[in-house]
Amino acid sequence: MISRELRDQVLRYLDDEIQLQDLESWVVPLIPEYVQNPESDDAEMIAEIELQLAEYAENLRDEAQIKEALRDFLMKQPIIYIYDPSGLRSYFTSTGNSCNYSFKHEEKPSLEMELLNYSITSTV
């Protein structure tokens, strides 16, 4: 399961909150850490981002294809959610030896909720 911080950055890109260059700038400093631990889920996500960026630089992919590939990668990741219909969404994610628990209020459904719906329906 990828870390919440990495997942959130990718979701921000997929939701057009940041540009591809912003995602790249955020990811590049993390590469040495993940090279040392290539079996982690975060390393796999970083490798996927780097692959997409390399193919984009070589004009083998456009941004729509990058977004599709990153969305597909995220949809394959395990996510544990607890949804409160009152409008507070809480979720718990775990990676290796760390875990996160947070609350967030959303006025409109986001890509994150779309991924949740996909995860639920694809496992039923």
C-alpha positions as CSV (number, residue, x, y, z in Angstrom):
1,M,0.0,0.0,0.0
2,I,1.5,3.3,-1.0
3,S,2.0,6.1,1.6
4,R,-0.8,8.6,2.0
5,E,1.6,11.5,1.1
6,L,2.6,10.0,-2.2
7,R,-0.9,9.0,-3.0
8,D,-2.2,12.5,-2.2
9,Q,0.4,14.1,-4.5
10,V,-0.6,11.8,-7.4
11,L,-4.2,12.5,-6.7
12,R,-3.6,16.2,-6.8
13,Y,-2.0,15.8,-10.2
14,L,-4.9,13.7,-11.5
15,D,-7.4,16.2,-10.1
16,D,-5.5,19.0,-12.0
17,E,-4.5,20.7,-8.7
18,I,-0.8,20.6,-9.7
19,Q,1.0,20.3,-13.1
20,L,3.1,17.4,-14.3
21,Q,6.2,19.4,-13.6
22,D,5.1,20.0,-10.0
23,L,4.7,16.2,-9.5
24,E,8.1,15.6,-11.0
25,S,9.7,18.3,-8.8
26,W,8.1,16.6,-5.8
27,V,9.1,13.1,-6.8
28,V,12.7,13.6,-7.9
29,P,14.2,14.2,-4.4
30,L,12.6,11.0,-3.2
31,I,14.2,8.7,-5.8
32,P,17.4,7.9,-3.8
33,E,15.4,6.8,-0.8
34,Y,13.3,4.4,-2.9
35,V,16.3,3.1,-4.9
36,Q,17.6,1.8,-1.5
37,N,14.2,0.0,-0.9
38,P,13.0,-1.1,-4.3
39,E,10.5,-3.6,-3.0
40,S,8.3,-1.0,-1.3
41,D,5.0,0.0,-2.7
42,D,6.1,3.7,-2.7
43,A,9.1,2.7,-4.8
44,E,6.8,1.0,-7.3
45,M,4.7,4.1,-7.6
46,I,7.8,6.3,-7.9
47,A,9.1,4.0,-10.7
48,E,5.7,4.3,-12.5
49,I,5.9,8.0,-12.3
50,E,9.4,8.1,-13.6
51,L,8.5,5.7,-16.4
52,Q,5.7,8.0,-17.4
53,L,7.9,11.1,-17.3
54,A,10.6,9.4,-19.4
55,E,8.1,8.3,-22.0
56,Y,6.5,11.8,-22.0
57,A,10.0,13.4,-22.5
58,E,10.5,11.1,-25.5
59,N,7.0,12.0,-26.9
60,L,5.9,8.4,-26.5
61,R,3.0,9.5,-24.2
62,D,0.8,12.5,-23.8
63,E,-0.5,13.8,-20.5
64,A,-3.9,12.1,-20.9
65,Q,-2.1,8.7,-21.2
66,I,0.1,9.5,-18.2
67,K,-3.0,10.3,-16.1
68,E,-4.6,7.1,-17.3
69,A,-1.6,5.0,-16.4
70,L,-1.2,6.6,-12.9
71,R,-5.0,6.3,-12.3
72,D,-4.8,2.6,-13.2
73,F,-1.8,2.1,-10.9
74,L,-3.6,3.7,-8.0
75,M,-6.8,1.7,-8.6
76,K,-4.7,-1.5,-8.1
77,Q,-3.5,-0.3,-4.6
78,P,-5.2,-1.5,-1.5
79,I,-7.1,1.2,0.4
80,I,-9.0,0.9,3.7
81,Y,-11.7,3.5,4.0
82,I,-14.4,4.2,6.5
83,Y,-17.0,6.6,5.2
84,D,-19.2,8.7,7.4
85,P,-22.3,9.9,5.5
86,S,-22.5,13.1,7.6
87,G,-19.8,14.5,5.4
88,L,-16.7,13.7,7.3
89,R,-14.7,11.1,5.5
90,S,-12.1,9.3,7.5
91,Y,-9.6,6.8,6.2
92,F,-6.8,4.7,7.5
93,T,-3.9,3.6,5.4
94,S,-0.9,1.6,6.3
95,T,2.5,1.2,4.8
96,G,5.3,-0.9,6.3
97,N,5.8,0.3,9.8
98,S,3.6,3.5,9.6
99,C,0.0,4.3,9.5
100,N,-2.2,7.4,9.0
101,Y,-5.7,8.3,10.1
102,S,-7.3,11.5,9.1
103,F,-10.6,13.3,8.6
104,K,-11.5,15.4,5.6
105,H,-14.7,17.1,4.6
106,E,-15.5,17.1,0.9
107,E,-18.2,19.1,-0.8
108,K,-18.0,17.3,-4.1
109,P,-16.9,13.8,-5.0
110,S,-13.2,13.6,-5.9
111,L,-11.0,11.2,-7.8
112,E,-10.2,9.8,-4.4
113,M,-13.8,8.8,-3.9
114,E,-14.0,7.5,-7.4
115,L,-11.0,5.2,-6.6
116,L,-12.8,4.1,-3.4
117,N,-15.9,3.3,-5.4
118,Y,-13.8,1.4,-7.9
119,S,-12.0,-0.5,-5.1
120,I,-15.3,-1.5,-3.5
121,T,-17.1,-2.6,-6.7
122,S,-14.1,-4.4,-8.1
123,T,-13.7,-6.5,-5.0
124,V,-17.3,-7.5,-4.6
